[in-house]
């Protein structure tokens, strides 16, 4: 077996270590990983319904309901009834969440800076460009079914 990790394993490890380091820093905020991830995604998608946010987070709706309950208990989010469909709840950040989000962003900046030590500005731009292109390629590829006869080339 080749000792050099594949791109997939390396990307996974870097993402895992970024999360781990962020969690070490964010422990003082009193949020679980799932709670801060939910807040981060909700901050960019206010007014979304619970099902839509569950889809973005790639969690089961019932799992998200429990997370949202905890965030609502802390006064960080609120649910508002949809104007025309009483079955749907729309999600919004409360003012109390914004200082916490600012702290989370600061911790994220510090964590990314630590991860990118020794990487030049040009290399960072190139890395961001390549990863963005890979994401675009994969988003498009995921919209198409996989051919059963397709081979796995790594």
WOJO-V927908 format. One record per backbone hydrogen bond with DSSP energy under -1.0 kcal/mol. NH is the residue of the N-H (numbers start at 1). CO is the residue of the C=O. Records with the same first field share a line. If there is no record, write none. Layout:
NH=CO + CO
//
This chain:
10=6
11=7
12=8
13=9
14=10
15=11
16=12
17=13
18=14
19=15
20=16
21=17
22=18
23=19
24=20
25=21
26=22
29=26
30=27
36=32
37=33
38=34
39=35
40=36
41=37
42=38
43=39
45=42
47=91
48=45
50=89
53=49
54=50
55=51
56=52
57=53
59=54
64=60
65=61
66=62
67=63
68=64
69=65
70=66
71=67
72=68
73=69
74=70
75=72
76=71
78=92
80=90
82=88
88=85
90=80
91=48
92=78
94=76
97=94
98=95
101=97
102=98
103=99
104=100
105=101
106=102
107=103
108=104
109=105
110=106
111=107
112=108
113=109
114=110
115=111
116=112
117=114
119=116
124=120
125=121
126=122
127=123
128=124
129=125
130=126
131=127
132=128
133=129
134=130
135=131
136=132
137=133
138=134
139=135
140=136
141=137
142=138
144=141
150=147
//
